[in-house]
């Protein structure tokens, strides 16, 4: 039996054995719509280095972001100081007669520190101010506030906070003259009524001694607790017919002391 002869018209790309033949030359591909245009399958482009540009606008933007960050930090600090000063001012305003409420209207002693409470302090301030006017003496009011007491309570607990208040009361009494009255008028605020005072520089010296002693670390079960305090002073004047003006001046002095620095005595 004769084998059939293969036609010489074998389709392009097929070998005589029916397998795809490998075309000679580089591989190409046709561009759709242009059958006569053939391009190499792989086109190698030269490698272009990546260039990082630092423009002046980028530098300006970085400096602006830095200024905004610093400004935000300063604003937060000022806001915190203003909030603390406002809270202190509201506590002191509670001493004025028209702000008395049933819970602080009962005269007596503070159960935690044993000091006269707010109502007792108000009564003694009225009495001693009238006596100072009759005797032509000057009277001073000192208001001390423990800085950051709310945070101290939150971090260390109420037991530590109570201990700090008790130690503060004892330290204040140890640095004052016989006859000076220390009262606890708010949670972390104390008032001192000083009768028959001498020159202003002697009162300032007493205040500095008190704030230095109060600000010493307090030990609680062997652990040191760091505190600080601010003091505002006011000295009676001839126009002070009631304690309101005297307390208001002491209040403003305390607010200024707390806003300016720690451990400060302000008149």
Wavefront OBJ file of the C-alpha trace (Angstrom):
o trace
v 0.000 0.000 0.000
v 1.373 3.322 -1.026
v 1.746 6.092 1.519
v 0.045 9.325 0.513
v 2.376 12.054 -0.521
v 2.330 15.197 1.491
v 1.555 18.294 -0.383
v 4.163 20.936 -0.463
v 1.460 23.421 0.397
v 1.816 22.698 4.077
v 0.346 25.528 6.129
v 2.897 27.937 7.481
v 3.956 27.170 10.986
v 3.527 23.412 10.709
v 6.344 20.967 10.140
v 6.106 17.946 7.989
v 5.274 15.880 11.041
v 2.222 18.005 11.905
v 3.929 19.907 14.799
v 4.235 23.657 15.110
v 7.471 24.850 13.808
v 9.455 27.488 15.658
v 9.536 30.568 13.479
v 12.893 31.972 12.733
v 13.881 35.438 13.883
v 12.511 37.418 16.815
v 8.933 36.883 17.943
v 6.503 39.505 16.828
v 2.845 40.390 17.311
v 0.383 42.114 15.043
v -1.219 45.395 15.906
v -5.033 45.145 15.697
v -6.330 47.067 12.693
v -2.865 47.103 11.091
v -2.180 43.590 9.759
v 1.002 44.648 8.018
v 2.538 46.137 11.181
v 4.492 43.700 13.357
v 6.187 44.677 16.608
v 8.509 42.684 18.862
v 6.716 40.934 21.744
v 9.081 42.351 24.361
v 10.210 45.909 24.223
v 12.918 46.823 26.710
v 12.829 50.434 27.828
v 15.844 51.990 29.483
v 15.627 52.119 33.303
v 14.837 55.606 34.541
v 16.066 56.444 38.059
v 13.400 57.592 40.516
v 13.842 61.204 41.467
v 12.602 62.567 44.832
v 11.886 66.262 44.750
v 11.839 68.440 47.846
v 10.190 71.690 46.948
v 9.929 74.865 48.919
v 6.171 74.308 49.258
v 6.836 71.035 51.095
v 9.198 72.761 53.508
v 6.696 75.537 54.130
v 3.960 72.990 54.774
v 6.167 71.154 57.313
v 6.993 74.375 59.152
v 3.321 75.347 59.207
v 2.312 71.939 60.636
v 4.999 72.270 63.331
v 3.736 75.737 64.316
v 0.166 74.437 64.470
v 1.229 71.550 66.729
v 3.116 73.847 69.121
v 0.246 76.337 69.152
v -2.244 73.594 69.978
v -0.126 72.453 72.943
v 0.108 75.976 74.325
v -3.639 76.482 73.908
v -4.399 73.265 75.826
v -2.110 74.339 78.704
v -3.729 77.768 78.928
v -7.184 76.230 78.828
v -6.332 73.841 81.677
v -5.020 76.726 83.798
v -8.142 78.772 83.068
v -10.432 75.883 84.018
v -8.566 75.346 87.314
v -8.700 79.061 88.098
v -12.416 79.222 87.330
v -13.128 76.213 89.563
v -11.198 77.831 92.407
v -13.074 81.106 91.946
v -16.418 79.321 92.149
v -15.383 77.610 95.390
v -14.407 80.904 96.991
v -17.608 82.587 95.855
v -19.462 79.990 97.870
v -18.162 81.720 100.990
v -20.185 84.839 100.316
v -23.412 85.087 102.335
v -25.787 85.168 99.366
v -24.327 81.869 98.112
v -24.792 79.855 101.275
v -26.732 76.628 100.907
v -28.297 74.327 103.527
v -25.395 71.866 103.358
v -22.831 74.491 104.440
v -25.061 76.682 106.598
v -24.459 74.709 109.820
v -21.587 76.042 111.878
v -19.205 73.483 113.271
v -16.017 71.552 112.658
v -14.959 69.699 109.552
v -15.162 65.972 110.300
v -12.017 65.081 108.331
v -9.539 67.721 109.506
v -11.138 68.979 112.729
v -10.917 72.562 111.428
v -13.805 75.070 111.417
v -16.018 74.495 108.392
v -17.175 77.033 105.827
v -20.094 78.404 107.840
v -17.915 78.726 110.938
v -15.269 80.529 108.903
v -17.856 82.968 107.585
v -19.105 83.756 111.083
v -15.594 84.323 112.466
v -14.607 86.467 109.493
v -17.602 88.771 110.107
v -16.830 88.960 113.819
v -13.101 89.610 113.481
v -13.499 92.131 110.682
v -15.888 94.175 112.844
v -13.467 93.943 115.776
v -10.540 95.046 113.591
v -12.463 98.121 112.476
v -13.365 99.024 116.062
v -9.738 98.680 117.196
v -8.307 100.311 114.096
v -6.405 97.139 113.273
v -5.841 95.441 109.972
v -7.029 91.938 109.216
v -5.674 89.573 106.564
v -7.335 86.681 104.787
v -5.179 83.966 103.272
v -6.687 81.358 100.927
v -4.626 78.255 100.143
v -5.496 75.811 97.399
v -3.802 72.452 96.729
v -2.790 72.336 93.069
v -4.028 69.368 91.063
v -5.869 67.780 93.981
v -8.531 66.217 91.723
v -5.831 64.432 89.702
v -4.110 63.308 92.901
v -7.377 61.777 94.111
v -7.926 60.028 90.810
v -4.402 58.613 90.580
v -3.802 57.589 94.209
v -7.342 57.151 95.516
v -9.529 58.921 98.031
v -7.714 57.481 101.044
v -4.512 59.189 99.961
v -6.430 62.399 99.228
v -7.918 62.433 102.737
v -4.471 61.878 104.235
v -3.072 64.801 102.225
v -5.843 67.091 103.510
v -5.213 66.077 107.115
v -1.460 66.612 106.821
v -1.986 69.949 105.062
v -4.243 71.170 107.870
v -1.673 70.199 110.528
v 1.209 71.786 108.619
v -0.666 75.060 108.195
v -1.444 75.275 111.902
v 2.214 74.641 112.768
v 3.396 77.667 110.758
v 0.882 80.279 111.950
v 0.745 82.541 114.962
v -1.297 81.920 118.078
v -4.778 83.261 117.432
v -4.694 82.817 113.664
v -7.647 80.669 112.568
v -7.313 77.966 109.902
v -10.572 76.766 108.297
v -11.399 74.259 105.603
v -13.823 76.045 103.290
v -13.938 73.642 100.323
v -12.697 70.227 99.292
v -9.030 71.216 98.882
v -9.217 74.898 99.865
v -8.272 76.362 103.240
v -8.740 79.878 104.612
v -6.713 81.588 107.319
v -8.022 84.604 109.244
v -5.131 86.643 110.630
v -5.973 89.360 113.155
v -3.854 92.364 114.246
v -1.314 91.891 111.491
v 1.952 93.753 111.098
v 3.674 95.114 107.976
v 2.918 93.557 104.601
v 6.359 91.974 104.253
v 5.828 90.023 107.491
v 2.522 88.653 106.154
v 4.234 87.696 102.902
v 6.933 85.888 104.874
v 4.302 83.893 106.766
v 2.608 82.955 103.512
v 5.869 81.817 101.936
v 6.653 79.728 104.991
v 3.213 78.120 104.897
v 3.301 77.284 101.186
v 6.846 75.884 101.450
v 5.914 73.626 104.367
v 2.661 72.457 102.786
v 4.423 71.609 99.506
v 6.879 69.184 101.064
v 6.340 65.538 99.994
v 3.864 63.591 102.132
v 4.548 59.970 103.029
v 1.683 57.482 102.798
v 2.589 53.918 103.811
v 6.198 54.671 102.893
v 5.342 56.088 99.474
v 6.136 59.797 98.923
v 3.274 61.895 97.552
v 4.319 65.122 95.827
v 2.003 68.114 96.165
v 2.141 71.861 95.636
v -0.003 74.775 96.733
v -0.876 78.349 95.811
v -1.840 81.164 98.164
v -3.804 84.359 97.679
v -3.747 87.150 100.292
v -5.986 90.137 100.929
v -5.597 92.781 103.659
v -8.585 94.669 104.996
v -9.109 98.299 104.032
v -11.302 101.061 105.451
v -13.902 100.481 102.728
v -14.323 96.791 103.644
v -17.579 97.078 105.600
v -18.456 93.451 104.822
v -16.246 90.419 104.067
v -17.412 90.333 100.447
v -14.802 92.732 99.056
v -12.040 91.201 101.168
v -12.833 87.678 99.979
v -13.132 88.832 96.400
v -9.623 90.338 96.486
v -8.213 87.179 98.064
v -10.027 85.175 95.408
v -8.483 87.192 92.555
v -5.030 86.903 94.115
v -5.368 83.122 94.349
v -6.509 82.853 90.728
v -3.474 84.868 89.615
v -1.159 82.732 91.749
v -2.483 79.486 90.260
v -2.319 80.797 86.696
v 1.250 82.119 86.992
v 3.119 79.320 88.739
v 3.119 76.725 91.498
v 3.956 77.436 95.140
v 3.176 81.134 94.786
v 2.016 83.756 97.296
v 0.061 86.536 95.636
v -1.394 89.753 97.135
l 1 2 3 4 5 6 7 8 9 10 11 12 13 14 15 16 17 18 19 20 21 22 23 24 25 26 27 28 29 30 31 32 33 34 35 36 37 38 39 40 41 42 43 44 45 46 47 48 49 50 51 52 53 54 55 56 57 58 59 60 61 62 63 64 65 66 67 68 69 70 71 72 73 74 75 76 77 78 79 80 81 82 83 84 85 86 87 88 89 90 91 92 93 94 95 96 97 98 99 100 101 102 103 104 105 106 107 108 109 110 111 112 113 114 115 116 117 118 119 120 121 122 123 124 125 126 127 128 129 130 131 132 133 134 135 136 137 138 139 140 141 142 143 144 145 146 147 148 149 150 151 152 153 154 155 156 157 158 159 160 161 162 163 164 165 166 167 168 169 170 171 172 173 174 175 176 177 178 179 180 181 182 183 184 185 186 187 188 189 190 191 192 193 194 195 196 197 198 199 200 201 202 203 204 205 206 207 208 209 210 211 212 213 214 215 216 217 218 219 220 221 222 223 224 225 226 227 228 229 230 231 232 233 234 235 236 237 238 239 240 241 242 243 244 245 246 247 248 249 250 251 252 253 254 255 256 257 258 259 260 261 262 263 264 265 266 267
